[in-house]
Amino acid sequence: MRIQVALKCGECGTKNYYTTREKNKKQKLQLRKYCPKCNKHTQHVETKA
């Protein structure tokens, strides 16, 4: 089963992306994505959607 999560920028804290992940994973999803507010690529961390 997959759940929907939001990805939050690690620097400015804005929620920029929404994606899905497996429900039974223990670690939070971390991806390097582009942040339009910071105008650069930053580490994005999973938060509740």
mmCIF file as gemmi writes it, N, C-alpha and C atoms, coordinates in Angstrom:
data_model
loop_
_atom_site.group_PDB
_atom_site.id
_atom_site.type_symbol
_atom_site.label_atom_id
_atom_site.label_alt_id
_atom_site.label_comp_id
_atom_site.label_asym_id
_atom_site.label_entity_id
_atom_site.label_seq_id
_atom_site.pdbx_PDB_ins_code
_atom_site.Cartn_x
_atom_site.Cartn_y
_atom_site.Cartn_z
_atom_site.occupancy
_atom_site.B_iso_or_equiv
_atom_site.pdbx_formal_charge
_atom_site.auth_seq_id
_atom_site.auth_asym_id
_atom_site.pdbx_PDB_model_num
ATOM 1 N N . MET Axp A 1 ? 0.843 -1.183 0 1 0 ? 1 A 1
ATOM 2 C CA . MET Axp A 1 ? 0 0 0 1 0 ? 1 A 1
ATOM 3 C C . MET Axp A 1 ? 0.886 1.242 0 1 0 ? 1 A 1
ATOM 4 N N . ARG Axp A 2 ? 0.516 2.248 -0.779 1 0 ? 2 A 1
ATOM 5 C CA . ARG Axp A 2 ? 1.289 3.473 -0.874 1 0 ? 2 A 1
ATOM 6 C C . ARG Axp A 2 ? 0.528 4.622 -0.216 1 0 ? 2 A 1
ATOM 7 N N . ILE Axp A 3 ? 1.274 5.547 0.383 1 0 ? 3 A 1
ATOM 8 C CA . ILE Axp A 3 ? 0.671 6.725 1.002 1 0 ? 3 A 1
ATOM 9 C C . ILE Axp A 3 ? 1.246 7.976 0.342 1 0 ? 3 A 1
ATOM 10 N N . GLN Axp A 4 ? 0.476 9.07 0.365 1 0 ? 4 A 1
ATOM 11 C CA . GLN Axp A 4 ? 0.928 10.316 -0.22 1 0 ? 4 A 1
ATOM 12 C C . GLN Axp A 4 ? 1.688 11.123 0.826 1 0 ? 4 A 1
ATOM 13 N N . VAL Axp A 5 ? 2.845 11.685 0.426 1 0 ? 5 A 1
ATOM 14 C CA . VAL Axp A 5 ? 3.654 12.504 1.313 1 0 ? 5 A 1
ATOM 15 C C . VAL Axp A 5 ? 4.05 13.782 0.583 1 0 ? 5 A 1
ATOM 16 N N . ALA Axp A 6 ? 4.386 14.806 1.342 1 0 ? 6 A 1
ATOM 17 C CA . ALA Axp A 6 ? 4.882 16.062 0.792 1 0 ? 6 A 1
ATOM 18 C C . ALA Axp A 6 ? 6.384 16.125 1.023 1 0 ? 6 A 1
ATOM 19 N N . LEU Axp A 7 ? 7.09 16.823 0.136 1 0 ? 7 A 1
ATOM 20 C CA . LEU Axp A 7 ? 8.529 17.022 0.298 1 0 ? 7 A 1
ATOM 21 C C . LEU Axp A 7 ? 8.774 18.484 0.639 1 0 ? 7 A 1
ATOM 22 N N . LYS Axp A 8 ? 9.448 18.707 1.781 1 0 ? 8 A 1
ATOM 23 C CA . LYS Axp A 8 ? 9.703 20.051 2.296 1 0 ? 8 A 1
ATOM 24 C C . LYS Axp A 8 ? 11.169 20.403 2.112 1 0 ? 8 A 1
ATOM 25 N N . CYS Axp A 9 ? 11.452 21.614 1.659 1 0 ? 9 A 1
ATOM 26 C CA . CYS Axp A 9 ? 12.823 22.082 1.475 1 0 ? 9 A 1
ATOM 27 C C . CYS Axp A 9 ? 13.542 22.13 2.825 1 0 ? 9 A 1
ATOM 28 N N . GLY Axp A 10 ? 14.766 21.646 2.869 1 0 ? 10 A 1
ATOM 29 C CA . GLY Axp A 10 ? 15.537 21.633 4.104 1 0 ? 10 A 1
ATOM 30 C C . GLY Axp A 10 ? 16.053 22.997 4.511 1 0 ? 10 A 1
ATOM 31 N N . GLU Axp A 11 ? 16.149 23.94 3.58 1 0 ? 11 A 1
ATOM 32 C CA . GLU Axp A 11 ? 16.672 25.272 3.895 1 0 ? 11 A 1
ATOM 33 C C . GLU Axp A 11 ? 15.574 26.28 4.242 1 0 ? 11 A 1
ATOM 34 N N . CYS Axp A 12 ? 14.569 26.43 3.357 1 0 ? 12 A 1
ATOM 35 C CA . CYS Axp A 12 ? 13.544 27.454 3.601 1 0 ? 12 A 1
ATOM 36 C C . CYS Axp A 12 ? 12.269 26.89 4.214 1 0 ? 12 A 1
ATOM 37 N N . GLY Axp A 13 ? 12.034 25.57 4.106 1 0 ? 13 A 1
ATOM 38 C CA . GLY Axp A 13 ? 10.892 24.936 4.754 1 0 ? 13 A 1
ATOM 39 C C . GLY Axp A 13 ? 9.593 24.948 3.969 1 0 ? 13 A 1
ATOM 40 N N . THR Axp A 14 ? 9.615 25.351 2.693 1 0 ? 14 A 1
ATOM 41 C CA . THR Axp A 14 ? 8.381 25.337 1.903 1 0 ? 14 A 1
ATOM 42 C C . THR Axp A 14 ? 8.113 23.95 1.339 1 0 ? 14 A 1
ATOM 43 N N . LYS Axp A 15 ? 6.827 23.589 1.247 1 0 ? 15 A 1
ATOM 44 C CA . LYS Axp A 15 ? 6.434 22.314 0.65 1 0 ? 15 A 1
ATOM 45 C C . LYS Axp A 15 ? 6.323 22.512 -0.852 1 0 ? 15 A 1
ATOM 46 N N . ASN Axp A 16 ? 7.223 21.881 -1.619 1 0 ? 16 A 1
ATOM 47 C CA . ASN Axp A 16 ? 7.279 22.098 -3.054 1 0 ? 16 A 1
ATOM 48 C C . ASN Axp A 16 ? 6.767 20.931 -3.871 1 0 ? 16 A 1
ATOM 49 N N . TYR Axp A 17 ? 6.859 19.711 -3.371 1 0 ? 17 A 1
ATOM 50 C CA . TYR Axp A 17 ? 6.533 18.526 -4.162 1 0 ? 17 A 1
ATOM 51 C C . TYR Axp A 17 ? 5.662 17.563 -3.357 1 0 ? 17 A 1
ATOM 52 N N . TYR Axp A 18 ? 4.846 16.782 -4.079 1 0 ? 18 A 1
ATOM 53 C CA . TYR Axp A 18 ? 4.031 15.736 -3.484 1 0 ? 18 A 1
ATOM 54 C C . TYR Axp A 18 ? 4.316 14.438 -4.226 1 0 ? 18 A 1
ATOM 55 N N . THR Axp A 19 ? 4.47 13.344 -3.496 1 0 ? 19 A 1
ATOM 56 C CA . THR Axp A 19 ? 4.777 12.052 -4.094 1 0 ? 19 A 1
ATOM 57 C C . THR Axp A 19 ? 4.182 10.95 -3.227 1 0 ? 19 A 1
ATOM 58 N N . THR Axp A 20 ? 4.397 9.699 -3.615 1 0 ? 20 A 1
ATOM 59 C CA . THR Axp A 20 ? 3.921 8.571 -2.82 1 0 ? 20 A 1
ATOM 60 C C . THR Axp A 20 ? 5.098 7.696 -2.423 1 0 ? 20 A 1
ATOM 61 N N . ARG Axp A 21 ? 4.907 6.936 -1.353 1 0 ? 21 A 1
ATOM 62 C CA . ARG Axp A 21 ? 5.931 5.995 -0.902 1 0 ? 21 A 1
ATOM 63 C C . ARG Axp A 21 ? 5.249 4.806 -0.254 1 0 ? 21 A 1
ATOM 64 N N . GLU Axp A 22 ? 6.011 3.732 -0.058 1 0 ? 22 A 1
ATOM 65 C CA . GLU Axp A 22 ? 5.484 2.539 0.604 1 0 ? 22 A 1
ATOM 66 C C . GLU Axp A 22 ? 5.179 2.856 2.071 1 0 ? 22 A 1
ATOM 67 N N . LYS Axp A 23 ? 4.099 2.33 2.581 1 0 ? 23 A 1
ATOM 68 C CA . LYS Axp A 23 ? 3.674 2.62 3.949 1 0 ? 23 A 1
ATOM 69 C C . LYS Axp A 23 ? 4.597 1.994 4.993 1 0 ? 23 A 1
ATOM 70 N N . ASN Axp A 24 ? 5.192 0.837 4.712 1 0 ? 24 A 1
ATOM 71 C CA . ASN Axp A 24 ? 5.956 0.114 5.727 1 0 ? 24 A 1
ATOM 72 C C . ASN Axp A 24 ? 7.427 0.523 5.815 1 0 ? 24 A 1
ATOM 73 N N . LYS Axp A 25 ? 7.852 1.595 5.156 1 0 ? 25 A 1
ATOM 74 C CA . LYS Axp A 25 ? 9.243 2.066 5.267 1 0 ? 25 A 1
ATOM 75 C C . LYS Axp A 25 ? 9.442 2.772 6.606 1 0 ? 25 A 1
ATOM 76 N N . LYS Axp A 26 ? 10.613 2.566 7.218 1 0 ? 26 A 1
ATOM 77 C CA . LYS Axp A 26 ? 10.88 3.166 8.528 1 0 ? 26 A 1
ATOM 78 C C . LYS Axp A 26 ? 11.54 4.535 8.415 1 0 ? 26 A 1
ATOM 79 N N . GLN Axp A 27 ? 12.381 4.748 7.39 1 0 ? 27 A 1
ATOM 80 C CA . GLN Axp A 27 ? 13.074 6.02 7.242 1 0 ? 27 A 1
ATOM 81 C C . GLN Axp A 27 ? 12.252 6.999 6.423 1 0 ? 27 A 1
ATOM 82 N N . LYS Axp A 28 ? 12.467 8.295 6.676 1 0 ? 28 A 1
ATOM 83 C CA . LYS Axp A 28 ? 11.808 9.329 5.895 1 0 ? 28 A 1
ATOM 84 C C . LYS Axp A 28 ? 12.488 9.438 4.532 1 0 ? 28 A 1
ATOM 85 N N . LEU Axp A 29 ? 11.7 9.746 3.532 1 0 ? 29 A 1
ATOM 86 C CA . LEU Axp A 29 ? 12.2 9.903 2.177 1 0 ? 29 A 1
ATOM 87 C C . LEU Axp A 29 ? 12.981 11.207 2.073 1 0 ? 29 A 1
ATOM 88 N N . GLN Axp A 30 ? 14.178 11.162 1.485 1 0 ? 30 A 1
ATOM 89 C CA . GLN Axp A 30 ? 15.005 12.357 1.283 1 0 ? 30 A 1
ATOM 90 C C . GLN Axp A 30 ? 15.476 12.372 -0.162 1 0 ? 30 A 1
ATOM 91 N N . LEU Axp A 31 ? 15.161 13.458 -0.864 1 0 ? 31 A 1
ATOM 92 C CA . LEU Axp A 31 ? 15.553 13.613 -2.258 1 0 ? 31 A 1
ATOM 93 C C . LEU Axp A 31 ? 16.161 14.984 -2.478 1 0 ? 31 A 1
ATOM 94 N N . ARG Axp A 32 ? 17.064 15.068 -3.431 1 0 ? 32 A 1
ATOM 95 C CA . ARG Axp A 32 ? 17.653 16.349 -3.803 1 0 ? 32 A 1
ATOM 96 C C . ARG Axp A 32 ? 16.846 16.897 -4.977 1 0 ? 32 A 1
ATOM 97 N N . LYS Axp A 33 ? 16.071 17.96 -4.724 1 0 ? 33 A 1
ATOM 98 C CA . LYS Axp A 33 ? 15.16 18.532 -5.715 1 0 ? 33 A 1
ATOM 99 C C . LYS Axp A 33 ? 15.399 20.031 -5.833 1 0 ? 33 A 1
ATOM 100 N N . TYR Axp A 34 ? 14.83 20.627 -6.894 1 0 ? 34 A 1
ATOM 101 C CA . TYR Axp A 34 ? 14.942 22.064 -7.12 1 0 ? 34 A 1
ATOM 102 C C . TYR Axp A 34 ? 13.908 22.81 -6.28 1 0 ? 34 A 1
ATOM 103 N N . CYS Axp A 35 ? 14.334 23.851 -5.589 1 0 ? 35 A 1
ATOM 104 C CA . CYS Axp A 35 ? 13.435 24.696 -4.803 1 0 ? 35 A 1
ATOM 105 C C . CYS Axp A 35 ? 13.31 26.048 -5.511 1 0 ? 35 A 1
ATOM 106 N N . PRO Axp A 36 ? 12.108 26.4 -5.986 1 0 ? 36 A 1
ATOM 107 C CA . PRO Axp A 36 ? 11.951 27.675 -6.679 1 0 ? 36 A 1
ATOM 108 C C . PRO Axp A 36 ? 12.122 28.891 -5.767 1 0 ? 36 A 1
ATOM 109 N N . LYS Axp A 37 ? 11.862 28.75 -4.485 1 0 ? 37 A 1
ATOM 110 C CA . LYS Axp A 37 ? 12.024 29.877 -3.563 1 0 ? 37 A 1
ATOM 111 C C . LYS Axp A 37 ? 13.503 30.159 -3.294 1 0 ? 37 A 1
ATOM 112 N N . CYS Axp A 38 ? 14.301 29.095 -3.113 1 0 ? 38 A 1
ATOM 113 C CA . CYS Axp A 38 ? 15.744 29.249 -2.891 1 0 ? 38 A 1
ATOM 114 C C . CYS Axp A 38 ? 16.497 29.445 -4.211 1 0 ? 38 A 1
ATOM 115 N N . ASN Axp A 39 ? 15.862 29.071 -5.328 1 0 ? 39 A 1
ATOM 116 C CA . ASN Axp A 39 ? 16.442 29.169 -6.666 1 0 ? 39 A 1
ATOM 117 C C . ASN Axp A 39 ? 17.679 28.288 -6.83 1 0 ? 39 A 1
ATOM 118 N N . LYS Axp A 40 ? 17.665 27.099 -6.202 1 0 ? 40 A 1
ATOM 119 C CA . LYS Axp A 40 ? 18.763 26.143 -6.333 1 0 ? 40 A 1
ATOM 120 C C . LYS Axp A 40 ? 18.292 24.756 -5.911 1 0 ? 40 A 1
ATOM 121 N N . HIS Axp A 41 ? 19.118 23.751 -6.148 1 0 ? 41 A 1
ATOM 122 C CA . HIS Axp A 41 ? 18.811 22.388 -5.723 1 0 ? 41 A 1
ATOM 123 C C . HIS Axp A 41 ? 19.18 22.232 -4.249 1 0 ? 41 A 1
ATOM 124 N N . THR Axp A 42 ? 18.231 21.69 -3.466 1 0 ? 42 A 1
ATOM 125 C CA . THR Axp A 42 ? 18.437 21.493 -2.031 1 0 ? 42 A 1
ATOM 126 C C . THR Axp A 42 ? 17.908 20.124 -1.629 1 0 ? 42 A 1
ATOM 127 N N . GLN Axp A 43 ? 18.24 19.7 -0.428 1 0 ? 43 A 1
ATOM 128 C CA . GLN Axp A 43 ? 17.739 18.436 0.126 1 0 ? 43 A 1
ATOM 129 C C . GLN Axp A 43 ? 16.294 18.644 0.556 1 0 ? 43 A 1
ATOM 130 N N . HIS Axp A 44 ? 15.383 17.796 0.089 1 0 ? 44 A 1
ATOM 131 C CA . HIS Axp A 44 ? 13.972 17.854 0.476 1 0 ? 44 A 1
ATOM 132 C C . HIS Axp A 44 ? 13.655 16.624 1.317 1 0 ? 44 A 1
ATOM 133 N N . VAL Axp A 45 ? 12.928 16.822 2.418 1 0 ? 45 A 1
ATOM 134 C CA . VAL Axp A 45 ? 12.621 15.767 3.383 1 0 ? 45 A 1
ATOM 135 C C . VAL Axp A 45 ? 11.115 15.537 3.408 1 0 ? 45 A 1
ATOM 136 N N . GLU Axp A 46 ? 10.729 14.301 3.632 1 0 ? 46 A 1
ATOM 137 C CA . GLU Axp A 46 ? 9.317 13.917 3.699 1 0 ? 46 A 1
ATOM 138 C C . GLU Axp A 46 ? 8.607 14.536 4.899 1 0 ? 46 A 1
ATOM 139 N N . THR Axp A 47 ? 7.389 15.034 4.661 1 0 ? 47 A 1
ATOM 140 C CA . THR Axp A 47 ? 6.502 15.511 5.718 1 0 ? 47 A 1
ATOM 141 C C . THR Axp A 47 ? 5.101 14.99 5.411 1 0 ? 47 A 1
ATOM 142 N N . LYS Axp A 48 ? 4.158 15.226 6.297 1 0 ? 48 A 1
ATOM 143 C CA . LYS Axp A 48 ? 2.774 14.811 6.058 1 0 ? 48 A 1
ATOM 144 C C . LYS Axp A 48 ? 2.153 15.669 4.965 1 0 ? 48 A 1
ATOM 145 N N . ALA Axp A 49 ? 1.352 15.043 4.133 1 0 ? 49 A 1
ATOM 146 C CA . ALA Axp A 49 ? 0.711 15.773 3.02 1 0 ? 49 A 1
ATOM 147 C C . ALA Axp A 49 ? -0.5 16.543 3.473 1 0 ? 49 A 1
